[in-house]
Amino acid sequence: MSEKILTTFGKTMQVEKLSISLPASLVQFIEGYKVAHDCKSRSQVIEMALQLLRQQELEEAYREASAEVDHDWDVTITDGLTDEAW
């Protein structure tokens, strides 16, 4: 892997070059998506896909955290204050 600095949309970021092996059908899909959506490179298509995966992970983490909320505790955290007290 080699590192370099990339400037995109006025943002500078450090990037690393990877070499990956994919089935031909996935490479064809990436190339087709790149052309259909006017992406600059295959790397951009893969980066977009990885951002979506990251977003899905974050959404799942929020769902799990929300499920852990104890509604009985929520009632007590006002510490005796009501809206009228404010």
Phi and psi restraints in degrees (range 20) as a CNS / XPLOR table:
assign (resid 1 and name C) (resid 2 and name N)
       (resid 2 and name CA) (resid 2 and name C) 1.0 -121.8 20.0 2
assign (resid 2 and name N) (resid 2 and name CA)
       (resid 2 and name C) (resid 3 and name N) 1.0 148.0 20.0 2
assign (resid 2 and name C) (resid 3 and name N)
       (resid 3 and name CA) (resid 3 and name C) 1.0 -106.3 20.0 2
assign (resid 3 and name N) (resid 3 and name CA)
       (resid 3 and name C) (resid 4 and name N) 1.0 149.3 20.0 2
assign (resid 3 and name C) (resid 4 and name N)
       (resid 4 and name CA) (resid 4 and name C) 1.0 -153.8 20.0 2
assign (resid 4 and name N) (resid 4 and name CA)
       (resid 4 and name C) (resid 5 and name N) 1.0 169.8 20.0 2
assign (resid 4 and name C) (resid 5 and name N)
       (resid 5 and name CA) (resid 5 and name C) 1.0 -100.9 20.0 2
assign (resid 5 and name N) (resid 5 and name CA)
       (resid 5 and name C) (resid 6 and name N) 1.0 133.5 20.0 2
assign (resid 5 and name C) (resid 6 and name N)
       (resid 6 and name CA) (resid 6 and name C) 1.0 -124.5 20.0 2
assign (resid 6 and name N) (resid 6 and name CA)
       (resid 6 and name C) (resid 7 and name N) 1.0 133.9 20.0 2
assign (resid 6 and name C) (resid 7 and name N)
       (resid 7 and name CA) (resid 7 and name C) 1.0 -111.7 20.0 2
assign (resid 7 and name N) (resid 7 and name CA)
       (resid 7 and name C) (resid 8 and name N) 1.0 119.2 20.0 2
assign (resid 7 and name C) (resid 8 and name N)
       (resid 8 and name CA) (resid 8 and name C) 1.0 -134.1 20.0 2
assign (resid 8 and name N) (resid 8 and name CA)
       (resid 8 and name C) (resid 9 and name N) 1.0 129.8 20.0 2
assign (resid 8 and name C) (resid 9 and name N)
       (resid 9 and name CA) (resid 9 and name C) 1.0 51.6 20.0 2
assign (resid 9 and name N) (resid 9 and name CA)
       (resid 9 and name C) (resid 10 and name N) 1.0 39.4 20.0 2
assign (resid 9 and name C) (resid 10 and name N)
       (resid 10 and name CA) (resid 10 and name C) 1.0 78.0 20.0 2
assign (resid 10 and name N) (resid 10 and name CA)
       (resid 10 and name C) (resid 11 and name N) 1.0 0.9 20.0 2
assign (resid 10 and name C) (resid 11 and name N)
       (resid 11 and name CA) (resid 11 and name C) 1.0 -105.9 20.0 2
assign (resid 11 and name N) (resid 11 and name CA)
       (resid 11 and name C) (resid 12 and name N) 1.0 134.3 20.0 2
assign (resid 11 and name C) (resid 12 and name N)
       (resid 12 and name CA) (resid 12 and name C) 1.0 -104.1 20.0 2
assign (resid 12 and name N) (resid 12 and name CA)
       (resid 12 and name C) (resid 13 and name N) 1.0 130.8 20.0 2
assign (resid 12 and name C) (resid 13 and name N)
       (resid 13 and name CA) (resid 13 and name C) 1.0 -141.9 20.0 2
assign (resid 13 and name N) (resid 13 and name CA)
       (resid 13 and name C) (resid 14 and name N) 1.0 152.6 20.0 2
assign (resid 13 and name C) (resid 14 and name N)
       (resid 14 and name CA) (resid 14 and name C) 1.0 -85.8 20.0 2
assign (resid 14 and name N) (resid 14 and name CA)
       (resid 14 and name C) (resid 15 and name N) 1.0 132.1 20.0 2
assign (resid 14 and name C) (resid 15 and name N)
       (resid 15 and name CA) (resid 15 and name C) 1.0 -125.0 20.0 2
assign (resid 15 and name N) (resid 15 and name CA)
       (resid 15 and name C) (resid 16 and name N) 1.0 157.9 20.0 2
assign (resid 15 and name C) (resid 16 and name N)
       (resid 16 and name CA) (resid 16 and name C) 1.0 -122.2 20.0 2
assign (resid 16 and name N) (resid 16 and name CA)
       (resid 16 and name C) (resid 17 and name N) 1.0 140.9 20.0 2
assign (resid 16 and name C) (resid 17 and name N)
       (resid 17 and name CA) (resid 17 and name C) 1.0 -89.1 20.0 2
assign (resid 17 and name N) (resid 17 and name CA)
       (resid 17 and name C) (resid 18 and name N) 1.0 131.5 20.0 2
assign (resid 17 and name C) (resid 18 and name N)
       (resid 18 and name CA) (resid 18 and name C) 1.0 -117.4 20.0 2
assign (resid 18 and name N) (resid 18 and name CA)
       (resid 18 and name C) (resid 19 and name N) 1.0 153.9 20.0 2
assign (resid 18 and name C) (resid 19 and name N)
       (resid 19 and name CA) (resid 19 and name C) 1.0 -117.6 20.0 2
assign (resid 19 and name N) (resid 19 and name CA)
       (resid 19 and name C) (resid 20 and name N) 1.0 122.1 20.0 2
assign (resid 19 and name C) (resid 20 and name N)
       (resid 20 and name CA) (resid 20 and name C) 1.0 -126.4 20.0 2
assign (resid 20 and name N) (resid 20 and name CA)
       (resid 20 and name C) (resid 21 and name N) 1.0 154.4 20.0 2
assign (resid 20 and name C) (resid 21 and name N)
       (resid 21 and name CA) (resid 21 and name C) 1.0 -114.0 20.0 2
assign (resid 21 and name N) (resid 21 and name CA)
       (resid 21 and name C) (resid 22 and name N) 1.0 128.0 20.0 2
assign (resid 21 and name C) (resid 22 and name N)
       (resid 22 and name CA) (resid 22 and name C) 1.0 -130.4 20.0 2
assign (resid 22 and name N) (resid 22 and name CA)
       (resid 22 and name C) (resid 23 and name N) 1.0 153.9 20.0 2
assign (resid 22 and name C) (resid 23 and name N)
       (resid 23 and name CA) (resid 23 and name C) 1.0 -61.0 20.0 2
assign (resid 23 and name N) (resid 23 and name CA)
       (resid 23 and name C) (resid 24 and name N) 1.0 149.7 20.0 2
assign (resid 23 and name C) (resid 24 and name N)
       (resid 24 and name CA) (resid 24 and name C) 1.0 -55.6 20.0 2
assign (resid 24 and name N) (resid 24 and name CA)
       (resid 24 and name C) (resid 25 and name N) 1.0 -35.8 20.0 2
assign (resid 24 and name C) (resid 25 and name N)
       (resid 25 and name CA) (resid 25 and name C) 1.0 -64.4 20.0 2
assign (resid 25 and name N) (resid 25 and name CA)
       (resid 25 and name C) (resid 26 and name N) 1.0 -36.8 20.0 2
assign (resid 25 and name C) (resid 26 and name N)
       (resid 26 and name CA) (resid 26 and name C) 1.0 -70.9 20.0 2
assign (resid 26 and name N) (resid 26 and name CA)
       (resid 26 and name C) (resid 27 and name N) 1.0 -39.1 20.0 2
assign (resid 26 and name C) (resid 27 and name N)
       (resid 27 and name CA) (resid 27 and name C) 1.0 -62.7 20.0 2
assign (resid 27 and name N) (resid 27 and name CA)
       (resid 27 and name C) (resid 28 and name N) 1.0 -41.4 20.0 2
assign (resid 27 and name C) (resid 28 and name N)
       (resid 28 and name CA) (resid 28 and name C) 1.0 -63.2 20.0 2
assign (resid 28 and name N) (resid 28 and name CA)
       (resid 28 and name C) (resid 29 and name N) 1.0 -41.2 20.0 2
assign (resid 28 and name C) (resid 29 and name N)
       (resid 29 and name CA) (resid 29 and name C) 1.0 -62.4 20.0 2
assign (resid 29 and name N) (resid 29 and name CA)
       (resid 29 and name C) (resid 30 and name N) 1.0 -46.5 20.0 2
assign (resid 29 and name C) (resid 30 and name N)
       (resid 30 and name CA) (resid 30 and name C) 1.0 -59.0 20.0 2
assign (resid 30 and name N) (resid 30 and name CA)
       (resid 30 and name C) (resid 31 and name N) 1.0 -45.9 20.0 2
assign (resid 30 and name C) (resid 31 and name N)
       (resid 31 and name CA) (resid 31 and name C) 1.0 -64.1 20.0 2
assign (resid 31 and name N) (resid 31 and name CA)
       (resid 31 and name C) (resid 32 and name N) 1.0 -43.6 20.0 2
assign (resid 31 and name C) (resid 32 and name N)
       (resid 32 and name CA) (resid 32 and name C) 1.0 -62.4 20.0 2
assign (resid 32 and name N) (resid 32 and name CA)
       (resid 32 and name C) (resid 33 and name N) 1.0 -41.3 20.0 2
assign (resid 32 and name C) (resid 33 and name N)
       (resid 33 and name CA) (resid 33 and name C) 1.0 -65.1 20.0 2
assign (resid 33 and name N) (resid 33 and name CA)
       (resid 33 and name C) (resid 34 and name N) 1.0 -42.3 20.0 2
assign (resid 33 and name C) (resid 34 and name N)
       (resid 34 and name CA) (resid 34 and name C) 1.0 -57.4 20.0 2
assign (resid 34 and name N) (resid 34 and name CA)
       (resid 34 and name C) (resid 35 and name N) 1.0 -46.7 20.0 2
assign (resid 34 and name C) (resid 35 and name N)
       (resid 35 and name CA) (resid 35 and name C) 1.0 -69.4 20.0 2
assign (resid 35 and name N) (resid 35 and name CA)
       (resid 35 and name C) (resid 36 and name N) 1.0 -47.5 20.0 2
assign (resid 35 and name C) (resid 36 and name N)
       (resid 36 and name CA) (resid 36 and name C) 1.0 -63.8 20.0 2
assign (resid 36 and name N) (resid 36 and name CA)
       (resid 36 and name C) (resid 37 and name N) 1.0 -31.7 20.0 2
assign (resid 36 and name C) (resid 37 and name N)
       (resid 37 and name CA) (resid 37 and name C) 1.0 -109.8 20.0 2
assign (resid 37 and name N) (resid 37 and name CA)
       (resid 37 and name C) (resid 38 and name N) 1.0 13.2 20.0 2
assign (resid 37 and name C) (resid 38 and name N)
       (resid 38 and name CA) (resid 38 and name C) 1.0 54.3 20.0 2
assign (resid 38 and name N) (resid 38 and name CA)
       (resid 38 and name C) (resid 39 and name N) 1.0 41.6 20.0 2
assign (resid 38 and name C) (resid 39 and name N)
       (resid 39 and name CA) (resid 39 and name C) 1.0 -79.2 20.0 2
assign (resid 39 and name N) (resid 39 and name CA)
       (resid 39 and name C) (resid 40 and name N) 1.0 152.3 20.0 2
assign (resid 39 and name C) (resid 40 and name N)
       (resid 40 and name CA) (resid 40 and name C) 1.0 -74.2 20.0 2
assign (resid 40 and name N) (resid 40 and name CA)
       (resid 40 and name C) (resid 41 and name N) 1.0 -29.7 20.0 2
assign (resid 40 and name C) (resid 41 and name N)
       (resid 41 and name CA) (resid 41 and name C) 1.0 -157.7 20.0 2
assign (resid 41 and name N) (resid 41 and name CA)
       (resid 41 and name C) (resid 42 and name N) 1.0 166.7 20.0 2
assign (resid 41 and name C) (resid 42 and name N)
       (resid 42 and name CA) (resid 42 and name C) 1.0 -63.4 20.0 2
assign (resid 42 and name N) (resid 42 and name CA)
       (resid 42 and name C) (resid 43 and name N) 1.0 -36.3 20.0 2
assign (resid 42 and name C) (resid 43 and name N)
       (resid 43 and name CA) (resid 43 and name C) 1.0 -58.7 20.0 2
assign (resid 43 and name N) (resid 43 and name CA)
       (resid 43 and name C) (resid 44 and name N) 1.0 -38.3 20.0 2
assign (resid 43 and name C) (resid 44 and name N)
       (resid 44 and name CA) (resid 44 and name C) 1.0 -64.5 20.0 2
assign (resid 44 and name N) (resid 44 and name CA)
       (resid 44 and name C) (resid 45 and name N) 1.0 -40.6 20.0 2
assign (resid 44 and name C) (resid 45 and name N)
       (resid 45 and name CA) (resid 45 and name C) 1.0 -62.2 20.0 2
assign (resid 45 and name N) (resid 45 and name CA)
       (resid 45 and name C) (resid 46 and name N) 1.0 -45.8 20.0 2
assign (resid 45 and name C) (resid 46 and name N)
       (resid 46 and name CA) (resid 46 and name C) 1.0 -66.1 20.0 2
assign (resid 46 and name N) (resid 46 and name CA)
       (resid 46 and name C) (resid 47 and name N) 1.0 -39.4 20.0 2
assign (resid 46 and name C) (resid 47 and name N)
       (resid 47 and name CA) (resid 47 and name C) 1.0 -61.4 20.0 2
assign (resid 47 and name N) (resid 47 and name CA)
       (resid 47 and name C) (resid 48 and name N) 1.0 -42.4 20.0 2
assign (resid 47 and name C) (resid 48 and name N)
       (resid 48 and name CA) (resid 48 and name C) 1.0 -61.8 20.0 2
assign (resid 48 and name N) (resid 48 and name CA)
       (resid 48 and name C) (resid 49 and name N) 1.0 -42.4 20.0 2
assign (resid 48 and name C) (resid 49 and name N)
       (resid 49 and name CA) (resid 49 and name C) 1.0 -63.6 20.0 2
assign (resid 49 and name N) (resid 49 and name CA)
       (resid 49 and name C) (resid 50 and name N) 1.0 -41.2 20.0 2
assign (resid 49 and name C) (resid 50 and name N)
       (resid 50 and name CA) (resid 50 and name C) 1.0 -67.7 20.0 2
assign (resid 50 and name N) (resid 50 and name CA)
       (resid 50 and name C) (resid 51 and name N) 1.0 -35.5 20.0 2
assign (resid 50 and name C) (resid 51 and name N)
       (resid 51 and name CA) (resid 51 and name C) 1.0 -63.8 20.0 2
assign (resid 51 and name N) (resid 51 and name CA)
       (resid 51 and name C) (resid 52 and name N) 1.0 -38.6 20.0 2
assign (resid 51 and name C) (resid 52 and name N)
       (resid 52 and name CA) (resid 52 and name C) 1.0 -64.3 20.0 2
assign (resid 52 and name N) (resid 52 and name CA)
       (resid 52 and name C) (resid 53 and name N) 1.0 -41.2 20.0 2
assign (resid 52 and name C) (resid 53 and name N)
       (resid 53 and name CA) (resid 53 and name C) 1.0 -62.8 20.0 2
assign (resid 53 and name N) (resid 53 and name CA)
       (resid 53 and name C) (resid 54 and name N) 1.0 -41.2 20.0 2
assign (resid 53 and name C) (resid 54 and name N)
       (resid 54 and name CA) (resid 54 and name C) 1.0 -62.3 20.0 2
assign (resid 54 and name N) (resid 54 and name CA)
       (resid 54 and name C) (resid 55 and name N) 1.0 -42.2 20.0 2
assign (resid 54 and name C) (resid 55 and name N)
       (resid 55 and name CA) (resid 55 and name C) 1.0 -62.6 20.0 2
assign (resid 55 and name N) (resid 55 and name CA)
       (resid 55 and name C) (resid 56 and name N) 1.0 -42.1 20.0 2
assign (resid 55 and name C) (resid 56 and name N)
       (resid 56 and name CA) (resid 56 and name C) 1.0 -61.6 20.0 2
assign (resid 56 and name N) (resid 56 and name CA)
       (resid 56 and name C) (resid 57 and name N) 1.0 -41.6 20.0 2
assign (resid 56 and name C) (resid 57 and name N)
       (resid 57 and name CA) (resid 57 and name C) 1.0 -62.4 20.0 2
assign (resid 57 and name N) (resid 57 and name CA)
       (resid 57 and name C) (resid 58 and name N) 1.0 -42.7 20.0 2
assign (resid 57 and name C) (resid 58 and name N)
       (resid 58 and name CA) (resid 58 and name C) 1.0 -65.1 20.0 2
assign (resid 58 and name N) (resid 58 and name CA)
       (resid 58 and name C) (resid 59 and name N) 1.0 -43.6 20.0 2
assign (resid 58 and name C) (resid 59 and name N)
       (resid 59 and name CA) (resid 59 and name C) 1.0 -61.2 20.0 2
assign (resid 59 and name N) (resid 59 and name CA)
       (resid 59 and name C) (resid 60 and name N) 1.0 -40.6 20.0 2
assign (resid 59 and name C) (resid 60 and name N)
       (resid 60 and name CA) (resid 60 and name C) 1.0 -65.0 20.0 2
assign (resid 60 and name N) (resid 60 and name CA)
       (resid 60 and name C) (resid 61 and name N) 1.0 -40.6 20.0 2
assign (resid 60 and name C) (resid 61 and name N)
       (resid 61 and name CA) (resid 61 and name C) 1.0 -63.0 20.0 2
assign (resid 61 and name N) (resid 61 and name CA)
       (resid 61 and name C) (resid 62 and name N) 1.0 -40.4 20.0 2
assign (resid 61 and name C) (resid 62 and name N)
       (resid 62 and name CA) (resid 62 and name C) 1.0 -66.2 20.0 2
assign (resid 62 and name N) (resid 62 and name CA)
       (resid 62 and name C) (resid 63 and name N) 1.0 -39.3 20.0 2
assign (resid 62 and name C) (resid 63 and name N)
       (resid 63 and name CA) (resid 63 and name C) 1.0 -61.6 20.0 2
assign (resid 63 and name N) (resid 63 and name CA)
       (resid 63 and name C) (resid 64 and name N) 1.0 -44.6 20.0 2
assign (resid 63 and name C) (resid 64 and name N)
       (resid 64 and name CA) (resid 64 and name C) 1.0 -63.9 20.0 2
assign (resid 64 and name N) (resid 64 and name CA)
       (resid 64 and name C) (resid 65 and name N) 1.0 -42.7 20.0 2
assign (resid 64 and name C) (resid 65 and name N)
       (resid 65 and name CA) (resid 65 and name C) 1.0 -64.3 20.0 2
assign (resid 65 and name N) (resid 65 and name CA)
       (resid 65 and name C) (resid 66 and name N) 1.0 -39.2 20.0 2
assign (resid 65 and name C) (resid 66 and name N)
       (resid 66 and name CA) (resid 66 and name C) 1.0 -65.5 20.0 2
assign (resid 66 and name N) (resid 66 and name CA)
       (resid 66 and name C) (resid 67 and name N) 1.0 -36.7 20.0 2
assign (resid 66 and name C) (resid 67 and name N)
       (resid 67 and name CA) (resid 67 and name C) 1.0 -68.9 20.0 2
assign (resid 67 and name N) (resid 67 and name CA)
       (resid 67 and name C) (resid 68 and name N) 1.0 -22.2 20.0 2
assign (resid 67 and name C) (resid 68 and name N)
       (resid 68 and name CA) (resid 68 and name C) 1.0 -85.2 20.0 2
assign (resid 68 and name N) (resid 68 and name CA)
       (resid 68 and name C) (resid 69 and name N) 1.0 -5.0 20.0 2
assign (resid 68 and name C) (resid 69 and name N)
       (resid 69 and name CA) (resid 69 and name C) 1.0 -64.2 20.0 2
assign (resid 69 and name N) (resid 69 and name CA)
       (resid 69 and name C) (resid 70 and name N) 1.0 132.0 20.0 2
assign (resid 69 and name C) (resid 70 and name N)
       (resid 70 and name CA) (resid 70 and name C) 1.0 -98.0 20.0 2
assign (resid 70 and name N) (resid 70 and name CA)
       (resid 70 and name C) (resid 71 and name N) 1.0 103.9 20.0 2
assign (resid 70 and name C) (resid 71 and name N)
       (resid 71 and name CA) (resid 71 and name C) 1.0 -65.3 20.0 2
assign (resid 71 and name N) (resid 71 and name CA)
       (resid 71 and name C) (resid 72 and name N) 1.0 -28.2 20.0 2
assign (resid 71 and name C) (resid 72 and name N)
       (resid 72 and name CA) (resid 72 and name C) 1.0 -65.6 20.0 2
assign (resid 72 and name N) (resid 72 and name CA)
       (resid 72 and name C) (resid 73 and name N) 1.0 -36.2 20.0 2
assign (resid 72 and name C) (resid 73 and name N)
       (resid 73 and name CA) (resid 73 and name C) 1.0 -69.6 20.0 2
assign (resid 73 and name N) (resid 73 and name CA)
       (resid 73 and name C) (resid 74 and name N) 1.0 -38.3 20.0 2
assign (resid 73 and name C) (resid 74 and name N)
       (resid 74 and name CA) (resid 74 and name C) 1.0 -55.9 20.0 2
assign (resid 74 and name N) (resid 74 and name CA)
       (resid 74 and name C) (resid 75 and name N) 1.0 -33.9 20.0 2
assign (resid 74 and name C) (resid 75 and name N)
       (resid 75 and name CA) (resid 75 and name C) 1.0 -66.9 20.0 2
assign (resid 75 and name N) (resid 75 and name CA)
       (resid 75 and name C) (resid 76 and name N) 1.0 -33.0 20.0 2
assign (resid 75 and name C) (resid 76 and name N)
       (resid 76 and name CA) (resid 76 and name C) 1.0 -88.8 20.0 2
assign (resid 76 and name N) (resid 76 and name CA)
       (resid 76 and name C) (resid 77 and name N) 1.0 -15.6 20.0 2
assign (resid 76 and name C) (resid 77 and name N)
       (resid 77 and name CA) (resid 77 and name C) 1.0 -75.4 20.0 2
assign (resid 77 and name N) (resid 77 and name CA)
       (resid 77 and name C) (resid 78 and name N) 1.0 -7.3 20.0 2
assign (resid 77 and name C) (resid 78 and name N)
       (resid 78 and name CA) (resid 78 and name C) 1.0 -74.5 20.0 2
assign (resid 78 and name N) (resid 78 and name CA)
       (resid 78 and name C) (resid 79 and name N) 1.0 -10.6 20.0 2
assign (resid 78 and name C) (resid 79 and name N)
       (resid 79 and name CA) (resid 79 and name C) 1.0 60.1 20.0 2
assign (resid 79 and name N) (resid 79 and name CA)
       (resid 79 and name C) (resid 80 and name N) 1.0 33.6 20.0 2
assign (resid 79 and name C) (resid 80 and name N)
       (resid 80 and name CA) (resid 80 and name C) 1.0 87.3 20.0 2
assign (resid 80 and name N) (resid 80 and name CA)
       (resid 80 and name C) (resid 81 and name N) 1.0 -6.1 20.0 2
assign (resid 80 and name C) (resid 81 and name N)
       (resid 81 and name CA) (resid 81 and name C) 1.0 -86.1 20.0 2
assign (resid 81 and name N) (resid 81 and name CA)
       (resid 81 and name C) (resid 82 and name N) 1.0 142.8 20.0 2
assign (resid 81 and name C) (resid 82 and name N)
       (resid 82 and name CA) (resid 82 and name C) 1.0 -119.4 20.0 2
assign (resid 82 and name N) (resid 82 and name CA)
       (resid 82 and name C) (resid 83 and name N) 1.0 169.4 20.0 2
assign (resid 82 and name C) (resid 83 and name N)
       (resid 83 and name CA) (resid 83 and name C) 1.0 -58.0 20.0 2
assign (resid 83 and name N) (resid 83 and name CA)
       (resid 83 and name C) (resid 84 and name N) 1.0 -33.8 20.0 2
assign (resid 83 and name C) (resid 84 and name N)
       (resid 84 and name CA) (resid 84 and name C) 1.0 -65.4 20.0 2
assign (resid 84 and name N) (resid 84 and name CA)
       (resid 84 and name C) (resid 85 and name N) 1.0 -28.4 20.0 2
assign (resid 84 and name C) (resid 85 and name N)
       (resid 85 and name CA) (resid 85 and name C) 1.0 -70.7 20.0 2
assign (resid 85 and name N) (resid 85 and name CA)
       (resid 85 and name C) (resid 86 and name N) 1.0 -21.3 20.0 2
